[in-house]
Amino acid sequence: MQKRSRKLPRDTNQLGKAIVDIATGNVTPEPDPGAGKDPAAVSLGRRGGLIGGKVRAAIMTKKQRSESAKRAAMVRWSNRQV
């Protein structure tokens, strides 16, 4: 069964080729999103990301944390798709 995340092209010629490729099993695999990344840089970024929120929350006052949370909630819910 075809994956739902795969987008078919809109051009009729490309769509026809995609359908034939799917039917014959000649579909090229989707590229790995993390294939070209340096593992050392990824681990360094992850370490910083794990620490960042805790340190930022410790530095902020209660009022600043509250304002930040309100602002985040407004952004999160303002662009809601129905």
mmCIF file of the N, C-alpha and C atoms, coordinates in Angstrom:
data_MODEL
# 
_entry.id   MODEL 
# 
loop_
_atom_site.group_PDB 
_atom_site.id 
_atom_site.type_symbol 
_atom_site.label_atom_id 
_atom_site.label_alt_id 
_atom_site.label_comp_id 
_atom_site.label_asym_id 
_atom_site.label_entity_id 
_atom_site.label_seq_id 
_atom_site.pdbx_PDB_ins_code 
_atom_site.Cartn_x 
_atom_site.Cartn_y 
_atom_site.Cartn_z 
_atom_site.occupancy 
_atom_site.B_iso_or_equiv 
_atom_site.pdbx_formal_charge 
_atom_site.auth_seq_id 
_atom_site.auth_comp_id 
_atom_site.auth_asym_id 
_atom_site.auth_atom_id 
_atom_site.pdbx_PDB_model_num 
ATOM 1   N N  . MET A 1 1  ? 0.835  -1.178 0.000   1.00 0.00 ? 1  MET A N  1 
ATOM 2   C CA . MET A 1 1  ? 0.000  0.000  0.000   1.00 0.00 ? 1  MET A CA 1 
ATOM 3   C C  . MET A 1 1  ? 0.881  1.242  0.000   1.00 0.00 ? 1  MET A C  1 
ATOM 4   N N  . GLN A 1 2  ? 0.450  2.253  -0.697  1.00 0.00 ? 2  GLN A N  1 
ATOM 5   C CA . GLN A 1 2  ? 1.222  3.476  -0.825  1.00 0.00 ? 2  GLN A CA 1 
ATOM 6   C C  . GLN A 1 2  ? 1.206  4.270  0.474   1.00 0.00 ? 2  GLN A C  1 
ATOM 7   N N  . LYS A 1 3  ? 2.355  4.899  0.795   1.00 0.00 ? 3  LYS A N  1 
ATOM 8   C CA . LYS A 1 3  ? 2.418  5.753  1.972   1.00 0.00 ? 3  LYS A CA 1 
ATOM 9   C C  . LYS A 1 3  ? 1.634  7.029  1.705   1.00 0.00 ? 3  LYS A C  1 
ATOM 10  N N  . ARG A 1 4  ? 0.913  7.495  2.684   1.00 0.00 ? 4  ARG A N  1 
ATOM 11  C CA . ARG A 1 4  ? 0.122  8.707  2.535   1.00 0.00 ? 4  ARG A CA 1 
ATOM 12  C C  . ARG A 1 4  ? 0.986  9.961  2.506   1.00 0.00 ? 4  ARG A C  1 
ATOM 13  N N  . SER A 1 5  ? 2.180  9.885  3.082   1.00 0.00 ? 5  SER A N  1 
ATOM 14  C CA . SER A 1 5  ? 3.023  11.072 3.153   1.00 0.00 ? 5  SER A CA 1 
ATOM 15  C C  . SER A 1 5  ? 3.650  11.409 1.801   1.00 0.00 ? 5  SER A C  1 
ATOM 16  N N  . ARG A 1 6  ? 3.650  10.457 0.863   1.00 0.00 ? 6  ARG A N  1 
ATOM 17  C CA . ARG A 1 6  ? 4.246  10.702 -0.445  1.00 0.00 ? 6  ARG A CA 1 
ATOM 18  C C  . ARG A 1 6  ? 3.319  11.587 -1.264  1.00 0.00 ? 6  ARG A C  1 
ATOM 19  N N  . LYS A 1 7  ? 3.850  12.674 -1.809  1.00 0.00 ? 7  LYS A N  1 
ATOM 20  C CA . LYS A 1 7  ? 3.080  13.583 -2.630  1.00 0.00 ? 7  LYS A CA 1 
ATOM 21  C C  . LYS A 1 7  ? 3.263  13.206 -4.092  1.00 0.00 ? 7  LYS A C  1 
ATOM 22  N N  . LEU A 1 8  ? 2.189  13.131 -4.833  1.00 0.00 ? 8  LEU A N  1 
ATOM 23  C CA . LEU A 1 8  ? 2.280  12.881 -6.258  1.00 0.00 ? 8  LEU A CA 1 
ATOM 24  C C  . LEU A 1 8  ? 2.402  14.219 -6.981  1.00 0.00 ? 8  LEU A C  1 
ATOM 25  N N  . PRO A 1 9  ? 3.165  14.258 -8.081  1.00 0.00 ? 9  PRO A N  1 
ATOM 26  C CA . PRO A 1 9  ? 3.349  15.515 -8.808  1.00 0.00 ? 9  PRO A CA 1 
ATOM 27  C C  . PRO A 1 9  ? 2.054  15.971 -9.483  1.00 0.00 ? 9  PRO A C  1 
ATOM 28  N N  . ARG A 1 10 ? 1.950  17.274 -9.721  1.00 0.00 ? 10 ARG A N  1 
ATOM 29  C CA . ARG A 1 10 ? 0.757  17.827 -10.343 1.00 0.00 ? 10 ARG A CA 1 
ATOM 30  C C  . ARG A 1 10 ? 0.831  17.813 -11.869 1.00 0.00 ? 10 ARG A C  1 
ATOM 31  N N  . ASP A 1 11 ? 2.040  17.855 -12.418 1.00 0.00 ? 11 ASP A N  1 
ATOM 32  C CA . ASP A 1 11 ? 2.201  17.809 -13.859 1.00 0.00 ? 11 ASP A CA 1 
ATOM 33  C C  . ASP A 1 11 ? 1.747  16.444 -14.359 1.00 0.00 ? 11 ASP A C  1 
ATOM 34  N N  . THR A 1 12 ? 0.960  16.424 -15.449 1.00 0.00 ? 12 THR A N  1 
ATOM 35  C CA . THR A 1 12 ? 0.382  15.163 -15.914 1.00 0.00 ? 12 THR A CA 1 
ATOM 36  C C  . THR A 1 12 ? 1.451  14.166 -16.357 1.00 0.00 ? 12 THR A C  1 
ATOM 37  N N  . ASN A 1 13 ? 2.522  14.637 -17.000 1.00 0.00 ? 13 ASN A N  1 
ATOM 38  C CA . ASN A 1 13 ? 3.574  13.720 -17.431 1.00 0.00 ? 13 ASN A CA 1 
ATOM 39  C C  . ASN A 1 13 ? 4.309  13.125 -16.227 1.00 0.00 ? 13 ASN A C  1 
ATOM 40  N N  . GLN A 1 14 ? 4.634  13.948 -15.257 1.00 0.00 ? 14 GLN A N  1 
ATOM 41  C CA . GLN A 1 14 ? 5.313  13.464 -14.060 1.00 0.00 ? 14 GLN A CA 1 
ATOM 42  C C  . GLN A 1 14 ? 4.396  12.534 -13.266 1.00 0.00 ? 14 GLN A C  1 
ATOM 43  N N  . LEU A 1 15 ? 3.104  12.872 -13.230 1.00 0.00 ? 15 LEU A N  1 
ATOM 44  C CA . LEU A 1 15 ? 2.139  12.027 -12.519 1.00 0.00 ? 15 LEU A CA 1 
ATOM 45  C C  . LEU A 1 15 ? 2.055  10.656 -13.173 1.00 0.00 ? 15 LEU A C  1 
ATOM 46  N N  . GLY A 1 16 ? 2.020  10.613 -14.503 1.00 0.00 ? 16 GLY A N  1 
ATOM 47  C CA . GLY A 1 16 ? 1.974  9.349  -15.223 1.00 0.00 ? 16 GLY A CA 1 
ATOM 48  C C  . GLY A 1 16 ? 3.202  8.496  -14.934 1.00 0.00 ? 16 GLY A C  1 
ATOM 49  N N  . LYS A 1 17 ? 4.379  9.119  -14.944 1.00 0.00 ? 17 LYS A N  1 
ATOM 50  C CA . LYS A 1 17 ? 5.620  8.393  -14.647 1.00 0.00 ? 17 LYS A CA 1 
ATOM 51  C C  . LYS A 1 17 ? 5.596  7.882  -13.211 1.00 0.00 ? 17 LYS A C  1 
ATOM 52  N N  . ALA A 1 18 ? 5.105  8.696  -12.284 1.00 0.00 ? 18 ALA A N  1 
ATOM 53  C CA . ALA A 1 18 ? 5.046  8.278  -10.884 1.00 0.00 ? 18 ALA A CA 1 
ATOM 54  C C  . ALA A 1 18 ? 4.114  7.076  -10.715 1.00 0.00 ? 18 ALA A C  1 
ATOM 55  N N  . ILE A 1 19 ? 2.995  7.093  -11.407 1.00 0.00 ? 19 ILE A N  1 
ATOM 56  C CA . ILE A 1 19 ? 2.042  5.983  -11.301 1.00 0.00 ? 19 ILE A CA 1 
ATOM 57  C C  . ILE A 1 19 ? 2.656  4.705  -11.862 1.00 0.00 ? 19 ILE A C  1 
ATOM 58  N N  . VAL A 1 20 ? 3.345  4.816  -13.014 1.00 0.00 ? 20 VAL A N  1 
ATOM 59  C CA . VAL A 1 20 ? 3.995  3.643  -13.599 1.00 0.00 ? 20 VAL A CA 1 
ATOM 60  C C  . VAL A 1 20 ? 5.090  3.129  -12.667 1.00 0.00 ? 20 VAL A C  1 
ATOM 61  N N  . ASP A 1 21 ? 5.874  4.049  -12.088 1.00 0.00 ? 21 ASP A N  1 
ATOM 62  C CA . ASP A 1 21 ? 6.934  3.639  -11.161 1.00 0.00 ? 21 ASP A CA 1 
ATOM 63  C C  . ASP A 1 21 ? 6.371  2.915  -9.948  1.00 0.00 ? 21 ASP A C  1 
ATOM 64  N N  . ILE A 1 22 ? 5.280  3.412  -9.425  1.00 0.00 ? 22 ILE A N  1 
ATOM 65  C CA . ILE A 1 22 ? 4.662  2.773  -8.259  1.00 0.00 ? 22 ILE A CA 1 
ATOM 66  C C  . ILE A 1 22 ? 4.124  1.391  -8.634  1.00 0.00 ? 22 ILE A C  1 
ATOM 67  N N  . ALA A 1 23 ? 3.498  1.300  -9.807  1.00 0.00 ? 23 ALA A N  1 
ATOM 68  C CA . ALA A 1 23 ? 2.916  0.030  -10.244 1.00 0.00 ? 23 ALA A CA 1 
ATOM 69  C C  . ALA A 1 23 ? 3.985  -1.027 -10.503 1.00 0.00 ? 23 ALA A C  1 
ATOM 70  N N  . THR A 1 24 ? 5.140  -0.605 -11.039 1.00 0.00 ? 24 THR A N  1 
ATOM 71  C CA . THR A 1 24 ? 6.194  -1.565 -11.363 1.00 0.00 ? 24 THR A CA 1 
ATOM 72  C C  . THR A 1 24 ? 7.169  -1.781 -10.220 1.00 0.00 ? 24 THR A C  1 
ATOM 73  N N  . GLY A 1 25 ? 7.075  -0.984 -9.175  1.00 0.00 ? 25 GLY A N  1 
ATOM 74  C CA . GLY A 1 25 ? 7.968  -1.132 -8.029  1.00 0.00 ? 25 GLY A CA 1 
ATOM 75  C C  . GLY A 1 25 ? 9.309  -0.446 -8.201  1.00 0.00 ? 25 GLY A C  1 
ATOM 76  N N  . ASN A 1 26 ? 9.418  0.475  -9.133  1.00 0.00 ? 26 ASN A N  1 
ATOM 77  C CA . ASN A 1 26 ? 10.669 1.193  -9.382  1.00 0.00 ? 26 ASN A CA 1 
ATOM 78  C C  . ASN A 1 26 ? 10.726 2.525  -8.647  1.00 0.00 ? 26 ASN A C  1 
ATOM 79  N N  . VAL A 1 27 ? 10.128 2.594  -7.499  1.00 0.00 ? 27 VAL A N  1 
ATOM 80  C CA . VAL A 1 27 ? 10.099 3.839  -6.736  1.00 0.00 ? 27 VAL A CA 1 
ATOM 81  C C  . VAL A 1 27 ? 11.438 4.037  -6.041  1.00 0.00 ? 27 VAL A C  1 
ATOM 82  N N  . THR A 1 28 ? 12.012 5.224  -6.197  1.00 0.00 ? 28 THR A N  1 
ATOM 83  C CA . THR A 1 28 ? 13.273 5.525  -5.518  1.00 0.00 ? 28 THR A CA 1 
ATOM 84  C C  . THR A 1 28 ? 12.978 5.837  -4.057  1.00 0.00 ? 28 THR A C  1 
ATOM 85  N N  . PRO A 1 29 ? 13.798 5.356  -3.144  1.00 0.00 ? 29 PRO A N  1 
ATOM 86  C CA . PRO A 1 29 ? 13.542 5.630  -1.724  1.00 0.00 ? 29 PRO A CA 1 
ATOM 87  C C  . PRO A 1 29 ? 13.747 7.106  -1.414  1.00 0.00 ? 29 PRO A C  1 
ATOM 88  N N  . GLU A 1 30 ? 12.967 7.586  -0.444  1.00 0.00 ? 30 GLU A N  1 
ATOM 89  C CA . GLU A 1 30 ? 13.084 8.981  -0.037  1.00 0.00 ? 30 GLU A CA 1 
ATOM 90  C C  . GLU A 1 30 ? 14.403 9.174  0.716   1.00 0.00 ? 30 GLU A C  1 
ATOM 91  N N  . PRO A 1 31 ? 15.077 10.299 0.483   1.00 0.00 ? 31 PRO A N  1 
ATOM 92  C CA . PRO A 1 31 ? 16.372 10.513 1.147   1.00 0.00 ? 31 PRO A CA 1 
ATOM 93  C C  . PRO A 1 31 ? 16.218 10.671 2.656   1.00 0.00 ? 31 PRO A C  1 
ATOM 94  N N  . ASP A 1 32 ? 17.226 10.199 3.389   1.00 0.00 ? 32 ASP A N  1 
ATOM 95  C CA . ASP A 1 32 ? 17.242 10.317 4.844   1.00 0.00 ? 32 ASP A CA 1 
ATOM 96  C C  . ASP A 1 32 ? 17.517 11.778 5.207   1.00 0.00 ? 32 ASP A C  1 
ATOM 97  N N  . PRO A 1 33 ? 16.653 12.430 6.015   1.00 0.00 ? 33 PRO A N  1 
ATOM 98  C CA . PRO A 1 33 ? 16.857 13.846 6.310   1.00 0.00 ? 33 PRO A CA 1 
ATOM 99  C C  . PRO A 1 33 ? 18.142 14.139 7.090   1.00 0.00 ? 33 PRO A C  1 
ATOM 100 N N  . GLY A 1 34 ? 18.668 13.179 7.821   1.00 0.00 ? 34 GLY A N  1 
ATOM 101 C CA . GLY A 1 34 ? 19.866 13.422 8.618   1.00 0.00 ? 34 GLY A CA 1 
ATOM 102 C C  . GLY A 1 34 ? 21.116 12.832 7.998   1.00 0.00 ? 34 GLY A C  1 
ATOM 103 N N  . ALA A 1 35 ? 21.071 12.521 6.714   1.00 0.00 ? 35 ALA A N  1 
ATOM 104 C CA . ALA A 1 35 ? 22.176 11.816 6.068   1.00 0.00 ? 35 ALA A CA 1 
ATOM 105 C C  . ALA A 1 35 ? 23.448 12.656 5.969   1.00 0.00 ? 35 ALA A C  1 
ATOM 106 N N  . GLY A 1 36 ? 23.359 13.951 5.719   1.00 0.00 ? 36 GLY A N  1 
ATOM 107 C CA . GLY A 1 36 ? 24.546 14.756 5.490   1.00 0.00 ? 36 GLY A CA 1 
ATOM 108 C C  . GLY A 1 36 ? 25.007 15.544 6.693   1.00 0.00 ? 36 GLY A C  1 
ATOM 109 N N  . LYS A 1 37 ? 24.541 15.215 7.876   1.00 0.00 ? 37 LYS A N  1 
ATOM 110 C CA . LYS A 1 37 ? 24.882 15.996 9.062   1.00 0.00 ? 37 LYS A CA 1 
ATOM 111 C C  . LYS A 1 37 ? 26.073 15.393 9.798   1.00 0.00 ? 37 LYS A C  1 
ATOM 112 N N  . ASP A 1 38 ? 26.848 16.260 10.396  1.00 0.00 ? 38 ASP A N  1 
ATOM 113 C CA . ASP A 1 38 ? 28.003 15.831 11.175  1.00 0.00 ? 38 ASP A CA 1 
ATOM 114 C C  . ASP A 1 38 ? 27.511 15.350 12.544  1.00 0.00 ? 38 ASP A C  1 
ATOM 115 N N  . PRO A 1 39 ? 27.791 14.100 12.925  1.00 0.00 ? 39 PRO A N  1 
ATOM 116 C CA . PRO A 1 39 ? 27.293 13.583 14.203  1.00 0.00 ? 39 PRO A CA 1 
ATOM 117 C C  . PRO A 1 39 ? 27.780 14.371 15.422  1.00 0.00 ? 39 PRO A C  1 
ATOM 118 N N  . ALA A 1 40 ? 29.000 14.898 15.345  1.00 0.00 ? 40 ALA A N  1 
ATOM 119 C CA . ALA A 1 40 ? 29.520 15.676 16.476  1.00 0.00 ? 40 ALA A CA 1 
ATOM 120 C C  . ALA A 1 40 ? 28.714 16.969 16.640  1.00 0.00 ? 40 ALA A C  1 
ATOM 121 N N  . ALA A 1 41 ? 28.382 17.607 15.523  1.00 0.00 ? 41 ALA A N  1 
ATOM 122 C CA . ALA A 1 41 ? 27.606 18.848 15.590  1.00 0.00 ? 41 ALA A CA 1 
ATOM 123 C C  . ALA A 1 41 ? 26.189 18.575 16.081  1.00 0.00 ? 41 ALA A C  1 
ATOM 124 N N  . VAL A 1 42 ? 25.628 17.455 15.665  1.00 0.00 ? 42 VAL A N  1 
ATOM 125 C CA . VAL A 1 42 ? 24.278 17.099 16.098  1.00 0.00 ? 42 VAL A CA 1 
ATOM 126 C C  . VAL A 1 42 ? 24.252 16.866 17.613  1.00 0.00 ? 42 VAL A C  1 
ATOM 127 N N  . SER A 1 43 ? 25.236 16.143 18.129  1.00 0.00 ? 43 SER A N  1 
ATOM 128 C CA . SER A 1 43 ? 25.242 15.873 19.573  1.00 0.00 ? 43 SER A CA 1 
ATOM 129 C C  . SER A 1 43 ? 25.490 17.151 20.368  1.00 0.00 ? 43 SER A C  1 
ATOM 130 N N  . LEU A 1 44 ? 26.336 18.040 19.846  1.00 0.00 ? 44 LEU A N  1 
ATOM 131 C CA . LEU A 1 44 ? 26.590 19.304 20.528  1.00 0.00 ? 44 LEU A CA 1 
ATOM 132 C C  . LEU A 1 44 ? 25.325 20.156 20.569  1.00 0.00 ? 44 LEU A C  1 
ATOM 133 N N  . GLY A 1 45 ? 24.614 20.215 19.455  1.00 0.00 ? 45 GLY A N  1 
ATOM 134 C CA . GLY A 1 45 ? 23.366 20.989 19.408  1.00 0.00 ? 45 GLY A CA 1 
ATOM 135 C C  . GLY A 1 45 ? 22.307 20.411 20.313  1.00 0.00 ? 45 GLY A C  1 
ATOM 136 N N  . ARG A 1 46 ? 22.241 19.091 20.361  1.00 0.00 ? 46 ARG A N  1 
ATOM 137 C CA . ARG A 1 46 ? 21.263 18.448 21.227  1.00 0.00 ? 46 ARG A CA 1 
ATOM 138 C C  . ARG A 1 46 ? 21.556 18.718 22.695  1.00 0.00 ? 46 ARG A C  1 
ATOM 139 N N  . ARG A 1 47 ? 22.840 18.650 23.058  1.00 0.00 ? 47 ARG A N  1 
ATOM 140 C CA . ARG A 1 47 ? 23.225 18.926 24.449  1.00 0.00 ? 47 ARG A CA 1 
ATOM 141 C C  . ARG A 1 47 ? 22.808 20.345 24.845  1.00 0.00 ? 47 ARG A C  1 
ATOM 142 N N  . GLY A 1 48 ? 23.087 21.299 23.967  1.00 0.00 ? 48 GLY A N  1 
ATOM 143 C CA . GLY A 1 48 ? 22.719 22.679 24.254  1.00 0.00 ? 48 GLY A CA 1 
ATOM 144 C C  . GLY A 1 48 ? 21.221 22.861 24.340  1.00 0.00 ? 48 GLY A C  1 
ATOM 145 N N  . GLY A 1 49 ? 20.484 22.164 23.476  1.00 0.00 ? 49 GLY A N  1 
ATOM 146 C CA . GLY A 1 49 ? 19.033 22.259 23.481  1.00 0.00 ? 49 GLY A CA 1 
ATOM 147 C C  . GLY A 1 49 ? 18.413 21.675 24.731  1.00 0.00 ? 49 GLY A C  1 
ATOM 148 N N  . LEU A 1 50 ? 19.000 20.608 25.245  1.00 0.00 ? 50 LEU A N  1 
ATOM 149 C CA . LEU A 1 50 ? 18.466 19.997 26.455  1.00 0.00 ? 50 LEU A CA 1 
ATOM 150 C C  . LEU A 1 50 ? 18.692 20.873 27.681  1.00 0.00 ? 50 LEU A C  1 
ATOM 151 N N  . ILE A 1 51 ? 19.794 21.610 27.667  1.00 0.00 ? 51 ILE A N  1 
ATOM 152 C CA . ILE A 1 51 ? 20.126 22.457 28.812  1.00 0.00 ? 51 ILE A CA 1 
ATOM 153 C C  . ILE A 1 51 ? 19.412 23.801 28.737  1.00 0.00 ? 51 ILE A C  1 
ATOM 154 N N  . GLY A 1 52 ? 19.256 24.333 27.529  1.00 0.00 ? 52 GLY A N  1 
ATOM 155 C CA . GLY A 1 52 ? 18.793 25.700 27.310  1.00 0.00 ? 52 GLY A CA 1 
ATOM 156 C C  . GLY A 1 52 ? 17.520 26.098 28.025  1.00 0.00 ? 52 GLY A C  1 
ATOM 157 N N  . GLY A 1 53 ? 16.480 25.284 27.927  1.00 0.00 ? 53 GLY A N  1 
ATOM 158 C CA . GLY A 1 53 ? 15.202 25.639 28.530  1.00 0.00 ? 53 GLY A CA 1 
ATOM 159 C C  . GLY A 1 53 ? 15.261 25.723 30.040  1.00 0.00 ? 53 GLY A C  1 
ATOM 160 N N  . LYS A 1 54 ? 15.988 24.822 30.661  1.00 0.00 ? 54 LYS A N  1 
ATOM 161 C CA . LYS A 1 54 ? 16.098 24.816 32.125  1.00 0.00 ? 54 LYS A CA 1 
ATOM 162 C C  . LYS A 1 54 ? 16.853 26.051 32.613  1.00 0.00 ? 54 LYS A C  1 
ATOM 163 N N  . VAL A 1 55 ? 17.953 26.376 31.936  1.00 0.00 ? 55 VAL A N  1 
ATOM 164 C CA . VAL A 1 55 ? 18.742 27.536 32.342  1.00 0.00 ? 55 VAL A CA 1 
ATOM 165 C C  . VAL A 1 55 ? 17.956 28.817 32.120  1.00 0.00 ? 55 VAL A C  1 
ATOM 166 N N  . ARG A 1 56 ? 17.246 28.906 30.984  1.00 0.00 ? 56 ARG A N  1 
ATOM 167 C CA . ARG A 1 56 ? 16.457 30.099 30.694  1.00 0.00 ? 56 ARG A CA 1 
ATOM 168 C C  . ARG A 1 56 ? 15.354 30.285 31.741  1.00 0.00 ? 56 ARG A C  1 
ATOM 169 N N  . ALA A 1 57 ? 14.696 29.197 32.119  1.00 0.00 ? 57 ALA A N  1 
ATOM 170 C CA . ALA A 1 57 ? 13.634 29.280 33.119  1.00 0.00 ? 57 ALA A CA 1 
ATOM 171 C C  . ALA A 1 57 ? 14.195 29.671 34.486  1.00 0.00 ? 57 ALA A C  1 
ATOM 172 N N  . ALA A 1 58 ? 15.400 29.211 34.802  1.00 0.00 ? 58 ALA A N  1 
ATOM 173 C CA . ALA A 1 58 ? 15.995 29.546 36.098  1.00 0.00 ? 58 ALA A CA 1 
ATOM 174 C C  . ALA A 1 58 ? 16.368 31.023 36.168  1.00 0.00 ? 58 ALA A C  1 
ATOM 175 N N  . ILE A 1 59 ? 16.744 31.613 35.043  1.00 0.00 ? 59 ILE A N  1 
ATOM 176 C CA . ILE A 1 59 ? 17.156 33.021 35.022  1.00 0.00 ? 59 ILE A CA 1 
ATOM 177 C C  . ILE A 1 59 ? 15.951 33.949 35.061  1.00 0.00 ? 59 ILE A C  1 
ATOM 178 N N  . MET A 1 60 ? 14.840 33.546 34.436  1.00 0.00 ? 60 MET A N  1 
ATOM 179 C CA . MET A 1 60 ? 13.670 34.421 34.327  1.00 0.00 ? 60 MET A CA 1 
ATOM 180 C C  . MET A 1 60 ? 12.925 34.521 35.658  1.00 0.00 ? 60 MET A C  1 
ATOM 181 N N  . THR A 1 61 ? 12.292 35.666 35.863  1.00 0.00 ? 61 THR A N  1 
ATOM 182 C CA . THR A 1 61 ? 11.436 35.841 37.039  1.00 0.00 ? 61 THR A CA 1 
ATOM 183 C C  . THR A 1 61 ? 10.097 35.162 36.774  1.00 0.00 ? 61 THR A C  1 
ATOM 184 N N  . LYS A 1 62 ? 9.291  35.046 37.817  1.00 0.00 ? 62 LYS A N  1 
ATOM 185 C CA . LYS A 1 62 ? 7.994  34.390 37.666  1.00 0.00 ? 62 LYS A CA 1 
ATOM 186 C C  . LYS A 1 62 ? 7.115  35.157 36.683  1.00 0.00 ? 62 LYS A C  1 
ATOM 187 N N  . LYS A 1 63 ? 7.168  36.480 36.752  1.00 0.00 ? 63 LYS A N  1 
ATOM 188 C CA . LYS A 1 63 ? 6.358  37.299 35.846  1.00 0.00 ? 63 LYS A CA 1 
ATOM 189 C C  . LYS A 1 63 ? 6.829  37.120 34.397  1.00 0.00 ? 63 LYS A C  1 
ATOM 190 N N  . GLN A 1 64 ? 8.126  37.061 34.175  1.00 0.00 ? 64 GLN A N  1 
ATOM 191 C CA . GLN A 1 64 ? 8.659  36.867 32.823  1.00 0.00 ? 64 GLN A CA 1 
ATOM 192 C C  . GLN A 1 64 ? 8.259  35.499 32.272  1.00 0.00 ? 64 GLN A C  1 
ATOM 193 N N  . ARG A 1 65 ? 8.315  34.468 33.111  1.00 0.00 ? 65 ARG A N  1 
ATOM 194 C CA . ARG A 1 65 ? 7.910  33.134 32.673  1.00 0.00 ? 65 ARG A CA 1 
ATOM 195 C C  . ARG A 1 65 ? 6.432  33.118 32.296  1.00 0.00 ? 65 ARG A C  1 
ATOM 196 N N  . SER A 1 66 ? 5.614  33.796 33.091  1.00 0.00 ? 66 SER A N  1 
ATOM 197 C CA . SER A 1 66 ? 4.188  33.858 32.824  1.00 0.00 ? 66 SER A CA 1 
ATOM 198 C C  . SER A 1 66 ? 3.913  34.569 31.497  1.00 0.00 ? 66 SER A C  1 
ATOM 199 N N  . GLU A 1 67 ? 4.579  35.689 31.267  1.00 0.00 ? 67 GLU A N  1 
ATOM 200 C CA . GLU A 1 67 ? 4.407  36.430 30.014  1.00 0.00 ? 67 GLU A CA 1 
ATOM 201 C C  . GLU A 1 67 ? 4.859  35.598 28.817  1.00 0.00 ? 67 GLU A C  1 
ATOM 202 N N  . SER A 1 68 ? 5.964  34.905 28.969  1.00 0.00 ? 68 SER A N  1 
ATOM 203 C CA . SER A 1 68 ? 6.475  34.062 27.894  1.00 0.00 ? 68 SER A CA 1 
ATOM 204 C C  . SER A 1 68 ? 5.490  32.936 27.580  1.00 0.00 ? 68 SER A C  1 
ATOM 205 N N  . ALA A 1 69 ? 4.920  32.339 28.603  1.00 0.00 ? 69 ALA A N  1 
ATOM 206 C CA . ALA A 1 69 ? 3.952  31.257 28.405  1.00 0.00 ? 69 ALA A CA 1 
ATOM 207 C C  . ALA A 1 69 ? 2.688  31.771 27.737  1.00 0.00 ? 69 ALA A C  1 
ATOM 208 N N  . LYS A 1 70 ? 2.218  32.939 28.132  1.00 0.00 ? 70 LYS A N  1 
ATOM 209 C CA . LYS A 1 70 ? 1.028  33.525 27.512  1.00 0.00 ? 70 LYS A CA 1 
ATOM 210 C C  . LYS A 1 70 ? 1.277  33.822 26.043  1.00 0.00 ? 70 LYS A C  1 
ATOM 211 N N  . ARG A 1 71 ? 2.445  34.389 25.753  1.00 0.00 ? 71 ARG A N  1 
ATOM 212 C CA . ARG A 1 71 ? 2.800  34.719 24.370  1.00 0.00 ? 71 ARG A CA 1 
ATOM 213 C C  . ARG A 1 71 ? 2.881  33.439 23.523  1.00 0.00 ? 71 ARG A C  1 
ATOM 214 N N  . ALA A 1 72 ? 3.479  32.392 24.079  1.00 0.00 ? 72 ALA A N  1 
ATOM 215 C CA . ALA A 1 72 ? 3.593  31.125 23.359  1.00 0.00 ? 72 ALA A CA 1 
ATOM 216 C C  . ALA A 1 72 ? 2.219  30.515 23.104  1.00 0.00 ? 72 ALA A C  1 
ATOM 217 N N  . ALA A 1 73 ? 1.330  30.589 24.090  1.00 0.00 ? 73 ALA A N  1 
ATOM 218 C CA . ALA A 1 73 ? -0.014 30.033 23.929  1.00 0.00 ? 73 ALA A CA 1 
ATOM 219 C C  . ALA A 1 73 ? -0.792 30.801 22.867  1.00 0.00 ? 73 ALA A C  1 
ATOM 220 N N  . MET A 1 74 ? -0.641 32.111 22.838  1.00 0.00 ? 74 MET A N  1 
ATOM 221 C CA . MET A 1 74 ? -1.338 32.918 21.831  1.00 0.00 ? 74 MET A CA 1 
ATOM 222 C C  . MET A 1 74 ? -0.853 32.563 20.430  1.00 0.00 ? 74 MET A C  1 
ATOM 223 N N  . VAL A 1 75 ? 0.441  32.415 20.259  1.00 0.00 ? 75 VAL A N  1 
ATOM 224 C CA . VAL A 1 75 ? 0.980  32.051 18.946  1.00 0.00 ? 75 VAL A CA 1 
ATOM 225 C C  . VAL A 1 75 ? 0.538  30.653 18.569  1.00 0.00 ? 75 VAL A C  1 
ATOM 226 N N  . ARG A 1 76 ? 0.571  29.746 19.527  1.00 0.00 ? 76 ARG A N  1 
ATOM 227 C CA . ARG A 1 76 ? 0.219  28.348 19.254  1.00 0.00 ? 76 ARG A CA 1 
ATOM 228 C C  . ARG A 1 76 ? -1.233 28.235 18.797  1.00 0.00 ? 76 ARG A C  1 
ATOM 229 N N  . TRP A 1 77 ? -2.142 28.972 19.415  1.00 0.00 ? 77 TRP A N  1 
ATOM 230 C CA . TRP A 1 77 ? -3.555 28.819 19.121  1.00 0.00 ? 77 TRP A CA 1 
ATOM 231 C C  . TRP A 1 77 ? -4.091 29.814 18.095  1.00 0.00 ? 77 TRP A C  1 
ATOM 232 N N  . SER A 1 78 ? -3.321 30.855 17.752  1.00 0.00 ? 78 SER A N  1 
ATOM 233 C CA . SER A 1 78 ? -3.819 31.842 16.800  1.00 0.00 ? 78 SER A CA 1 
ATOM 234 C C  . SER A 1 78 ? -3.838 31.301 15.380  1.00 0.00 ? 78 SER A C  1 
ATOM 235 N N  . ASN A 1 79 ? -2.916 30.414 15.008  1.00 0.00 ? 79 ASN A N  1 
ATOM 236 C CA . ASN A 1 79 ? -2.830 29.891 13.649  1.00 0.00 ? 79 ASN A CA 1 
ATOM 237 C C  . ASN A 1 79 ? -3.435 28.505 13.542  1.00 0.00 ? 79 ASN A C  1 
ATOM 238 N N  . ARG A 1 80 ? -4.394 28.221 14.355  1.00 0.00 ? 80 ARG A N  1 
ATOM 239 C CA . ARG A 1 80 ? -4.962 26.873 14.410  1.00 0.00 ? 80 ARG A CA 1 
ATOM 240 C C  . ARG A 1 80 ? -5.744 26.578 13.139  1.00 0.00 ? 80 ARG A C  1 
ATOM 241 N N  . GLN A 1 81 ? -5.469 25.431 12.525  1.00 0.00 ? 81 GLN A N  1 
ATOM 242 C CA . GLN A 1 81 ? -6.160 24.979 11.324  1.00 0.00 ? 81 GLN A CA 1 
ATOM 243 C C  . GLN A 1 81 ? -7.317 24.080 11.731  1.00 0.00 ? 81 GLN A C  1 
ATOM 244 N N  . VAL A 1 82 ? -8.491 24.317 11.178  1.00 0.00 ? 82 VAL A N  1 
ATOM 245 C CA . VAL A 1 82 ? -9.661 23.510 11.529  1.00 0.00 ? 82 VAL A CA 1 
ATOM 246 C C  . VAL A 1 82 ? -9.943 22.514 10.452  1.00 0.00 ? 82 VAL A C  1 
# 
